[in-house]
Amino acid sequence: MLQKTYPYYLANEPVAANTDLEVTDKFSGEVATRVAMADAAAIDKAIGLAVDAMPAMRAYPPFKRQAVLEHCVKRFRERYDELALALCIEAGKPINDSKGEVTRLIDTFKVAAEESVRIDGEIINLQISPRANGYHGYVKRVPIGPCSFISPFNFPLNLTAHKVAPAIAAGVPFVLKPASRTPVGALIMGEILAETDLPKGAFSILPAHRDGADLFTTDERFKLLSFTGSPAVGWELKRKAGKKKVILELGGNAAAIVDGDQGGKLDYVVDRLAFGAFYQSGQSCIGVQRILAHTSVYDALREKLIAKTKSLVMGDPKNEKTFVGPMISESEAKRLAGWMEGAVQAGAQIVAGGKVDGAMFEATLLEGLKRDTDLYRKEAFGPVAILERFDDFEAALAQVNDSDFGLQAGVFTDSLAHAHRAWDALEVGGVVINDVPSFRVDNMPYGGVKDSGLGREGVRYAIEDMTEMRLMVMRETW
């Protein structure tokens, strides 16, 4: 079970300032724990101490950064079950998915530990003309400065790790605002970081209400803002962020194309589509929302996918047999149900699922959607997928691109030509061949285009954003 209360972390230290933030068990709706909530004064103090920590963080050598990250890996493994249960309770994530996310938390810190000691520079040949004869150029990467991180509710361990672990590797102090619905995992992370000898002010982890957290965005002492969340919020934060660098990982309505050569592999394809569409109640920005199947396989795929969708167990996320747990809130379930009802009124048919009870939303499959409906155009962010057919592969690619989003896409095909054509033509940050767009490994570049965001995560790529190039030019003789 969770602790009765959790402090926040201000400049590496636990502070039990209050118990103002109630964190609920998303399945039962009952208060599971209470967490300290930061006010504007605490946030301002954390930023000032992060600025003060910059000289010590610059001087903190790579082998020490690596040791901190390795300590975290060790402690995450020791507290594996605790972290998984906390995630299951505060996010309503089925326990098997919760354990998987703890594994990815560990993977992300392991990769960061490896990268922390190979942040290299380069030698530049400046002798491109007679006037530069005898001059040599050298580039190294230096920490950008204090960073502001805002993490989401749906992957409160792993997506927080994708900000925190690269920051430690890069040697930048940070102030993190975890999602107020799911702050516990980040606070356990803070407890573990507090066991290390990171310089004072290297990190602060401060739950705060969105309307009281403007400093995370507007304060000019921050040199970088990394936000993961909804597109509407993310682009507004960018507008308000001023001169600082901004990294946005936002939403999507990801598509998966099933080409016409999958006849003997449909069981695999169906299993992956069901996983991609409905795991953790569809609350993933790269969850499968649109499924485009070639006419030659459509009917067989439809039949198998309906059966698979109906077979998924919905219920208490603490039960290991549960695949679909609650959505993050009843209000989110009502929002998605309204979109579904609007699609049905416009002519769509529900072919599996469709029942909603509080925050519990059945795994649901629809077909016949008009492409101007909210459920088709916007990010569903729930356990709903849309099935449609195509005859021409080029037309399917164009249909995937007919979206305001561009995060990742999946293509099931045995055609190397089609795989490369998809890679060339799809307006997304990543194309996954023979798996769903929901596939992610924590060292790969991850991010989107269009309304899906700006910049890339993945440990090495995040380190590049959190550091700047500094050039030295040396004249050989003078």
PLY file of the C-alpha trace (Angstrom):
ply
format ascii 1.0
element vertex 478
property float x
property float y
property float z
element edge 477
property int vertex1
property int vertex2
end_header
0.00 0.00 0.00
0.98 3.64 -0.34
2.37 5.68 2.51
-0.16 7.83 4.35
1.55 11.02 3.16
4.43 12.05 0.89
6.59 15.19 1.07
7.74 17.15 -1.92
11.45 17.62 -2.63
12.93 21.12 -2.53
16.63 21.40 -3.38
17.21 17.68 -2.70
15.43 17.75 0.68
12.01 16.31 1.65
9.59 19.00 2.81
6.32 17.99 4.48
4.82 21.43 3.91
1.20 20.26 3.94
-1.04 17.41 2.84
-3.13 19.47 0.44
-3.08 17.19 -2.60
-5.37 14.16 -2.42
-4.34 11.29 -4.68
-7.13 8.85 -5.41
-7.19 5.16 -6.21
-8.44 5.48 -9.78
-10.41 2.22 -9.59
-12.19 2.69 -6.25
-12.28 6.48 -6.30
-11.16 6.58 -2.66
-8.33 8.76 -1.39
-5.20 6.58 -1.41
-2.67 9.07 -0.02
-2.02 12.76 0.49
0.90 14.68 -0.96
2.54 17.99 -0.16
1.63 20.71 -2.63
4.06 23.48 -3.60
3.00 27.11 -3.73
4.53 29.87 -5.84
7.02 30.76 -3.11
8.36 27.19 -2.98
8.64 27.05 -6.76
10.48 30.38 -6.84
12.88 29.19 -4.14
13.54 25.95 -6.03
14.39 27.86 -9.20
16.78 30.14 -7.33
18.54 27.18 -5.73
18.78 25.45 -9.11
20.54 28.55 -10.47
22.87 28.49 -7.46
23.61 24.80 -8.12
24.83 25.40 -11.68
28.55 25.86 -10.87
28.60 22.71 -8.73
26.72 20.74 -11.38
29.17 21.87 -14.09
32.01 20.68 -11.87
30.28 17.40 -10.96
32.26 14.92 -13.07
30.73 12.39 -15.46
31.77 9.38 -13.36
29.83 10.82 -10.41
26.76 11.45 -12.58
27.03 7.86 -13.73
27.24 6.66 -10.11
24.04 8.55 -9.24
22.20 6.98 -12.16
23.50 3.51 -11.29
22.37 4.01 -7.68
18.89 4.81 -8.98
18.86 1.65 -11.10
19.81 -0.42 -8.06
17.17 1.17 -5.84
14.44 0.97 -8.48
15.10 -2.76 -8.72
14.93 -3.10 -4.94
11.65 -1.16 -4.83
10.22 -2.68 -8.01
7.00 -4.04 -6.46
6.38 -0.86 -4.48
6.76 1.30 -7.58
4.48 -0.98 -9.62
1.74 -1.00 -6.97
1.94 2.77 -6.53
1.52 3.20 -10.28
-1.37 0.73 -10.37
-3.18 2.65 -7.63
-2.54 6.27 -8.59
-2.92 5.82 -12.37
-5.37 2.90 -12.48
-2.91 1.11 -14.74
-3.28 -2.70 -14.83
-0.61 -4.29 -12.68
1.10 -6.06 -15.57
1.40 -2.76 -17.47
2.61 -1.12 -14.26
5.39 -3.67 -13.89
6.32 -3.10 -17.51
6.62 0.62 -16.89
8.91 0.07 -13.90
11.09 -2.06 -16.18
11.23 0.81 -18.67
12.07 3.25 -15.86
15.07 1.07 -15.07
16.01 0.79 -18.75
15.93 4.57 -19.17
18.22 5.20 -16.20
20.57 2.42 -17.39
20.88 4.04 -20.81
21.46 7.44 -19.19
24.21 5.98 -16.99
25.95 4.70 -20.12
25.53 7.99 -22.00
26.72 10.14 -19.08
30.37 9.25 -19.69
30.34 9.65 -23.47
29.10 13.18 -24.01
31.85 13.91 -26.48
32.82 16.84 -28.68
34.68 17.05 -31.96
37.67 18.51 -33.74
36.86 20.79 -36.68
39.27 21.30 -39.56
39.26 25.07 -39.99
41.94 25.14 -42.67
39.56 25.55 -45.57
41.46 28.52 -47.04
44.90 30.14 -46.67
43.64 32.71 -44.15
42.83 29.89 -41.67
46.18 28.15 -41.95
47.44 27.19 -38.50
44.03 27.49 -36.82
42.29 24.54 -35.16
38.69 24.20 -33.94
37.40 22.20 -30.98
33.82 21.75 -29.79
32.58 20.45 -26.45
29.09 20.18 -24.99
28.28 22.09 -21.81
25.12 22.03 -19.61
22.49 24.45 -20.87
21.45 25.66 -17.40
18.49 25.06 -15.07
15.66 23.13 -16.71
11.91 23.05 -16.12
10.11 19.72 -16.54
6.36 19.08 -16.64
5.36 15.41 -16.87
1.96 13.78 -17.62
-0.31 11.36 -15.78
-0.33 8.47 -18.23
3.30 7.28 -17.87
4.24 8.97 -14.60
7.38 6.88 -14.13
8.81 6.41 -17.59
8.01 9.81 -19.08
9.38 11.46 -15.95
12.49 9.29 -16.32
12.95 10.60 -19.86
13.44 14.07 -18.40
15.20 13.34 -15.11
17.76 10.74 -16.23
19.15 12.78 -19.17
19.29 15.86 -16.93
21.50 14.07 -14.43
23.66 12.69 -17.24
24.00 16.15 -18.80
24.78 17.86 -15.50
21.82 20.27 -15.43
19.79 21.11 -12.32
16.04 20.79 -12.75
12.69 21.55 -11.18
10.01 18.99 -11.99
6.25 19.35 -11.79
4.71 15.86 -11.85
1.07 15.43 -12.84
-1.11 16.23 -9.84
-3.22 13.13 -10.49
-0.17 10.83 -10.38
2.66 12.39 -8.35
3.66 9.46 -6.14
6.09 7.72 -8.51
8.04 10.94 -9.08
8.23 11.54 -5.33
9.61 8.04 -4.76
12.16 8.90 -7.46
12.98 12.03 -5.46
13.42 9.99 -2.30
15.98 7.82 -4.10
17.80 10.78 -5.64
18.02 12.33 -2.15
20.14 9.34 -1.09
22.94 10.49 -3.43
25.53 13.24 -3.17
24.11 15.41 -5.96
24.93 19.07 -5.26
22.31 20.97 -3.24
19.72 22.40 -5.60
20.37 19.82 -8.31
16.74 18.73 -8.22
13.36 19.74 -6.88
10.16 17.74 -7.39
7.13 19.91 -6.69
3.52 18.83 -7.25
1.47 21.94 -7.98
-1.85 22.81 -9.53
-1.60 23.97 -13.13
-3.04 27.40 -12.37
-0.38 27.98 -9.72
2.60 26.77 -11.71
3.21 29.57 -14.22
6.81 29.92 -13.06
7.62 26.54 -14.60
6.91 28.16 -17.96
7.54 31.87 -17.67
10.55 32.20 -15.37
13.52 33.40 -17.42
16.00 31.71 -15.10
15.07 28.42 -16.77
17.00 27.79 -19.98
14.84 24.90 -21.19
11.22 23.77 -20.75
10.38 20.14 -21.48
6.63 19.46 -21.45
4.75 16.23 -22.11
0.97 16.47 -22.24
-1.94 17.71 -24.33
-1.43 19.74 -27.51
-3.66 22.62 -26.38
-1.68 23.10 -23.19
1.73 22.46 -24.77
1.46 25.03 -27.55
0.12 27.62 -25.10
3.10 27.00 -22.82
5.45 27.48 -25.77
3.79 30.81 -26.50
4.41 31.93 -22.93
7.90 30.45 -22.52
9.90 33.44 -23.72
13.50 32.92 -24.84
14.07 29.48 -23.38
14.38 26.36 -25.51
11.11 24.38 -25.57
10.67 20.63 -26.11
7.09 19.42 -26.57
5.90 15.81 -26.58
2.20 16.08 -27.28
-0.71 14.05 -28.61
-1.59 11.92 -31.58
-4.28 9.85 -33.25
-1.90 7.19 -34.50
-2.73 4.96 -37.45
-1.75 1.41 -38.29
-1.87 0.20 -41.90
-2.42 -3.52 -42.56
-1.24 -4.28 -46.08
-2.82 -6.93 -48.28
-0.05 -9.52 -47.83
-0.83 -10.43 -44.19
-3.15 -13.38 -44.75
-1.06 -15.92 -42.84
-0.09 -13.50 -40.08
-3.43 -12.03 -39.07
-3.42 -13.55 -35.59
-0.16 -11.76 -34.81
-1.43 -8.54 -36.38
-4.68 -8.69 -34.39
-2.86 -9.33 -31.11
-0.62 -6.33 -31.70
-3.48 -4.08 -32.81
-5.52 -4.97 -29.72
-2.53 -4.28 -27.52
-1.76 -0.99 -29.24
-5.34 0.24 -29.11
-6.40 -0.85 -25.64
-3.40 -1.27 -23.34
-3.63 0.98 -20.27
-7.15 1.91 -21.37
-5.90 3.54 -24.56
-4.33 6.43 -22.64
-1.20 6.66 -24.74
-0.33 9.33 -27.27
0.91 6.60 -29.63
-2.02 4.27 -28.97
-3.62 2.83 -32.11
-6.66 4.97 -32.91
-7.07 4.38 -36.66
-6.71 0.97 -38.31
-6.57 0.91 -42.11
-6.84 -2.62 -43.55
-6.52 -3.62 -47.21
-9.76 -4.89 -48.73
-8.23 -8.33 -49.31
-7.77 -8.90 -45.56
-10.40 -6.55 -44.15
-13.21 -9.01 -43.47
-10.98 -11.63 -41.84
-9.17 -8.98 -39.79
-12.46 -7.43 -38.73
-13.84 -10.74 -37.48
-10.71 -11.62 -35.52
-10.30 -8.12 -34.08
-13.90 -7.99 -32.88
-13.46 -11.33 -31.12
-10.17 -10.22 -29.57
-11.63 -6.91 -28.40
-14.58 -8.65 -26.75
-12.24 -11.07 -24.97
-10.25 -8.40 -23.13
-10.84 -8.45 -19.37
-11.95 -5.17 -17.83
-11.87 -4.58 -14.08
-9.71 -3.98 -11.03
-6.20 -3.07 -12.24
-4.68 -4.91 -9.26
-5.95 -8.19 -10.74
-3.29 -9.73 -13.00
-5.99 -10.91 -15.44
-7.19 -7.35 -16.03
-6.20 -5.80 -19.35
-8.46 -2.71 -19.34
-8.61 -0.70 -16.14
-10.26 2.66 -15.45
-9.55 5.81 -17.37
-7.85 8.50 -15.32
-11.19 10.10 -14.37
-14.91 9.84 -14.90
-14.87 13.21 -16.67
-12.43 11.86 -19.26
-14.65 8.82 -19.82
-17.67 11.09 -20.29
-15.74 13.24 -22.77
-14.82 10.21 -24.87
-18.34 8.77 -24.61
-19.69 12.04 -26.01
-17.34 11.80 -28.98
-18.43 8.19 -29.54
-22.11 9.14 -29.43
-21.48 11.94 -31.89
-19.77 9.52 -34.28
-22.68 7.06 -34.04
-25.20 9.83 -34.70
-23.18 10.68 -37.81
-23.46 7.08 -39.09
-20.71 5.04 -37.38
-21.38 1.57 -36.00
-20.05 0.14 -32.73
-18.97 -3.41 -33.55
-17.47 -4.27 -30.15
-17.71 -2.72 -26.69
-19.20 0.70 -26.19
-20.34 0.46 -22.57
-19.27 3.13 -20.07
-19.66 2.99 -16.28
-18.06 5.82 -14.36
-14.37 5.83 -15.29
-14.62 2.30 -16.72
-14.78 2.42 -20.53
-15.07 -0.88 -22.38
-12.58 -1.66 -25.11
-14.48 -0.39 -28.15
-14.14 -0.88 -31.88
-16.07 1.17 -34.45
-16.32 1.33 -38.22
-17.96 3.62 -40.72
-16.80 6.86 -39.11
-17.03 10.08 -41.03
-13.65 11.74 -41.15
-14.88 15.07 -39.83
-16.05 13.71 -36.47
-14.21 14.47 -33.23
-13.49 10.79 -32.67
-11.68 10.59 -36.00
-9.93 13.96 -36.07
-8.91 14.44 -32.43
-6.91 12.39 -29.96
-9.27 9.86 -28.34
-6.90 9.07 -25.46
-9.06 6.18 -24.39
-9.84 2.55 -25.32
-11.44 3.26 -28.70
-10.20 2.27 -32.16
-11.58 2.90 -35.64
-11.53 0.27 -38.39
-11.66 1.17 -42.10
-10.64 -0.39 -45.42
-8.47 0.74 -48.31
-7.72 -0.53 -51.83
-4.62 1.46 -52.74
-1.49 1.73 -50.57
-0.71 5.29 -51.72
-4.24 6.35 -50.80
-3.79 4.77 -47.36
-0.61 6.76 -46.80
-2.42 9.95 -47.78
-5.24 9.07 -45.40
-2.81 8.62 -42.50
-1.31 12.02 -43.33
-4.77 13.62 -43.32
-4.38 14.48 -39.66
-3.32 17.40 -37.52
-1.02 15.00 -35.69
2.18 13.19 -36.66
3.73 11.22 -33.82
4.22 7.60 -34.96
2.59 5.21 -37.41
2.65 1.44 -37.86
2.71 -0.51 -41.14
2.27 -4.26 -41.38
3.70 -5.35 -44.73
5.99 -7.92 -46.34
6.86 -5.46 -49.10
10.23 -3.78 -48.65
9.15 -1.24 -51.24
6.02 -0.40 -49.24
8.04 -0.16 -46.02
10.45 2.35 -47.56
7.63 4.22 -49.28
5.86 4.60 -45.90
9.09 5.82 -44.31
9.45 8.40 -47.09
5.83 9.56 -47.25
4.34 9.44 -43.76
4.44 12.79 -41.97
5.33 11.41 -38.55
8.29 11.28 -36.20
8.62 7.51 -36.46
7.42 4.66 -38.70
7.24 1.19 -37.14
7.24 -1.66 -39.65
5.40 -4.88 -38.73
4.34 -3.62 -35.33
2.03 -0.98 -33.88
2.92 2.71 -33.52
2.75 2.15 -29.76
6.14 0.42 -29.87
8.92 2.40 -28.21
12.40 1.53 -26.98
13.86 4.05 -24.57
17.07 4.84 -26.44
15.44 5.65 -29.77
14.61 9.20 -30.92
10.99 9.81 -30.03
8.79 12.75 -30.91
6.46 14.11 -33.52
5.66 16.75 -36.11
2.66 18.99 -36.72
0.50 19.25 -33.57
2.30 16.27 -32.03
5.19 18.35 -30.79
8.63 19.80 -31.19
11.99 18.12 -30.61
12.92 14.56 -29.69
13.26 12.54 -26.52
15.25 9.34 -26.11
18.15 9.67 -23.71
20.97 10.71 -26.05
18.74 13.12 -27.94
17.46 14.69 -24.72
21.06 15.14 -23.52
21.81 17.01 -26.74
18.91 19.38 -26.01
20.07 19.87 -22.42
23.59 20.81 -23.51
25.01 23.47 -25.80
27.99 23.39 -28.14
30.89 25.57 -27.10
33.62 26.27 -29.66
37.30 26.96 -29.01
39.51 28.21 -31.84
43.27 27.92 -31.31
45.95 29.53 -33.43
48.94 27.17 -33.62
51.67 29.81 -33.70
51.53 33.48 -32.88
0 1
1 2
2 3
3 4
4 5
5 6
6 7
7 8
8 9
9 10
10 11
11 12
12 13
13 14
14 15
15 16
16 17
17 18
18 19
19 20
20 21
21 22
22 23
23 24
24 25
25 26
26 27
27 28
28 29
29 30
30 31
31 32
32 33
33 34
34 35
35 36
36 37
37 38
38 39
39 40
40 41
41 42
42 43
43 44
44 45
45 46
46 47
47 48
48 49
49 50
50 51
51 52
52 53
53 54
54 55
55 56
56 57
57 58
58 59
59 60
60 61
61 62
62 63
63 64
64 65
65 66
66 67
67 68
68 69
69 70
70 71
71 72
72 73
73 74
74 75
75 76
76 77
77 78
78 79
79 80
80 81
81 82
82 83
83 84
84 85
85 86
86 87
87 88
88 89
89 90
90 91
91 92
92 93
93 94
94 95
95 96
96 97
97 98
98 99
99 100
100 101
101 102
102 103
103 104
104 105
105 106
106 107
107 108
108 109
109 110
110 111
111 112
112 113
113 114
114 115
115 116
116 117
117 118
118 119
119 120
120 121
121 122
122 123
123 124
124 125
125 126
126 127
127 128
128 129
129 130
130 131
131 132
132 133
133 134
134 135
135 136
136 137
137 138
138 139
139 140
140 141
141 142
142 143
143 144
144 145
145 146
146 147
147 148
148 149
149 150
150 151
151 152
152 153
153 154
154 155
155 156
156 157
157 158
158 159
159 160
160 161
161 162
162 163
163 164
164 165
165 166
166 167
167 168
168 169
169 170
170 171
171 172
172 173
173 174
174 175
175 176
176 177
177 178
178 179
179 180
180 181
181 182
182 183
183 184
184 185
185 186
186 187
187 188
188 189
189 190
190 191
191 192
192 193
193 194
194 195
195 196
196 197
197 198
198 199
199 200
200 201
201 202
202 203
203 204
204 205
205 206
206 207
207 208
208 209
209 210
210 211
211 212
212 213
213 214
214 215
215 216
216 217
217 218
218 219
219 220
220 221
221 222
222 223
223 224
224 225
225 226
226 227
227 228
228 229
229 230
230 231
231 232
232 233
233 234
234 235
235 236
236 237
237 238
238 239
239 240
240 241
241 242
242 243
243 244
244 245
245 246
246 247
247 248
248 249
249 250
250 251
251 252
252 253
253 254
254 255
255 256
256 257
257 258
258 259
259 260
260 261
261 262
262 263
263 264
264 265
265 266
266 267
267 268
268 269
269 270
270 271
271 272
272 273
273 274
274 275
275 276
276 277
277 278
278 279
279 280
280 281
281 282
282 283
283 284
284 285
285 286
286 287
287 288
288 289
289 290
290 291
291 292
292 293
293 294
294 295
295 296
296 297
297 298
298 299
299 300
300 301
301 302
302 303
303 304
304 305
305 306
306 307
307 308
308 309
309 310
310 311
311 312
312 313
313 314
314 315
315 316
316 317
317 318
318 319
319 320
320 321
321 322
322 323
323 324
324 325
325 326
326 327
327 328
328 329
329 330
330 331
331 332
332 333
333 334
334 335
335 336
336 337
337 338
338 339
339 340
340 341
341 342
342 343
343 344
344 345
345 346
346 347
347 348
348 349
349 350
350 351
351 352
352 353
353 354
354 355
355 356
356 357
357 358
358 359
359 360
360 361
361 362
362 363
363 364
364 365
365 366
366 367
367 368
368 369
369 370
370 371
371 372
372 373
373 374
374 375
375 376
376 377
377 378
378 379
379 380
380 381
381 382
382 383
383 384
384 385
385 386
386 387
387 388
388 389
389 390
390 391
391 392
392 393
393 394
394 395
395 396
396 397
397 398
398 399
399 400
400 401
401 402
402 403
403 404
404 405
405 406
406 407
407 408
408 409
409 410
410 411
411 412
412 413
413 414
414 415
415 416
416 417
417 418
418 419
419 420
420 421
421 422
422 423
423 424
424 425
425 426
426 427
427 428
428 429
429 430
430 431
431 432
432 433
433 434
434 435
435 436
436 437
437 438
438 439
439 440
440 441
441 442
442 443
443 444
444 445
445 446
446 447
447 448
448 449
449 450
450 451
451 452
452 453
453 454
454 455
455 456
456 457
457 458
458 459
459 460
460 461
461 462
462 463
463 464
464 465
465 466
466 467
467 468
468 469
469 470
470 471
471 472
472 473
473 474
474 475
475 476
476 477
